[in-house]
């Protein structure tokens, strides 16, 4: 049994009998410990009093008058944002139901950081206690932006965008930066800055450092593990079993449905589907294509039965991969529940 991502707050949640996650007081308290709400030496008496009351009872009612008494206007707004977020959390039947509700109706009204943190929690839950380290590494794509680099020989490398930026700012030139600058292939088993099958167990010692690069080419195991995780993500949220297969190109003359897993991929797939011209630079943004087949076709809209769905991931013009895993929950051609 391997524990990973302990700072994700996953362990503060309570699994329900049907495998969903239930919000607890301890989970709510984790937000009070975040920098946006935690106390500092300059915190006024009103802020200290409210923080203490919510720490004791994180579901306690809070009036606008209490918030207005706090001296720091930024702290006031932070509390308003969190209280709005808390209200929606507690109104939902599960954390999954809350997550799904964020992308319906009027749209996301909570900080993007909170949404990313929820995605990490869900990936942690889905992978369980016997997770494969390479699959866990690919799970980082669900909640952390990746910096992409394409080598002269076509090798596509991904590394955590925040880590790369931090290293650049610090003037460091470690192996990850060498990879991103195309100075080294570095797929040797001895190079632990690149995670692959031979050294996958090294992930556990660095699971919250997010400082391991990975190869994202078609035909390599990380992309295969990413496909398995996408299948698990779909099944957990919508209860539908699928089979997702990486591919190099789409040659289907009866192509009828597609889902981009990020904004760039969505735009490219739309153009390809509509037979609009794409220049070479746009096509080179594609990292990998996938074919999704439904195992249980009873769950599929009648017009789409027997037909595949094509997926894609792509980097933007800043060479970043910003995955939108929610796209797989809302844009599949599923039969409507009666």
Secondary structure, 3 states (H helix, E strand, C coil): CCCCCHHHCHHHCEECCCCCEECCHHHHHHHHCCCCCCCCCCCCHHHHHHHHHHHHCCCCCCCHHHHHCCCCHHHHHHHHHHHHHHHHHHHCCCHHHHHHHHCCCCCCCCCHHHHHHHHHHHHHHHHCCCCCHHHHHHHHHHCCCEEEEECCCCCEEEEEHHHHHHHHHHCCCCHHHHHHCCCCCCCCCCCCCEECHHHHHHHHHHCCCCCCEEECCCCCHHHHHHHHHHHHHHHHHHCCCEEEEEECCCCCCCCCCEEECCHHHHHHHHHHHCCCCCCHHHHCCEEEEEEEEECCHHHECHHHCCCCEEEEEECCCCCEECCCCCHHHHCCCECCCC
